[in-house]
C-alpha cells in the first residue's frame, strides 16, 4: 500500500506549474494514509487526461507560510484563499503517453477524482504508471 494519490487539476493550473509560475499545489486535505510523495495529475476538461506526476515536499499548513515565488503564494500566506494546505512542488513530469478519459474508463474503470483517490485502488493503472516513461519538466 502506498500513499500515491491522483488529483484533478484544471488545465490553466497545469500550465502555470509547467511554466514554473506556480510552485505550490493548494488543497484542503492531507490524505488519511499520510502525506503523499507522488501526486499524479488528471488534467480536467477539455484535456481530460491523466498526464502529469508531481513529486511534492511536506505540506505547509496555514498559518505557516510558503516562500513567495509564484501564483497565489501571497494569498495563501495572508489567509485570503480558502485552501489551507500547500504542497511544495519539487519535481514535475509529463507522461510520455498520457491516458485520455476513454482509455482510463474503458481499460482501468477510472473516473477523474473529485478530491483525491489512492493510486493503489487501481492496480493495473498503478502498474502502468510505474512503468511508463516520464519526461522531466523540472
Secondary structure, DSSP 4 states (H G I P E B T S, - for coil): ----EEEEE-HHHHHHHHTTS--EEEES---TT---SEEEEEE-TTT-EEEEEEEE-PPEETTS-----STTHHHHHHT-SS--EEEEEEEEEEEEEEEEHHHHHHHH-----SS-EEGGGSHHHHHHHHHS-EEE--
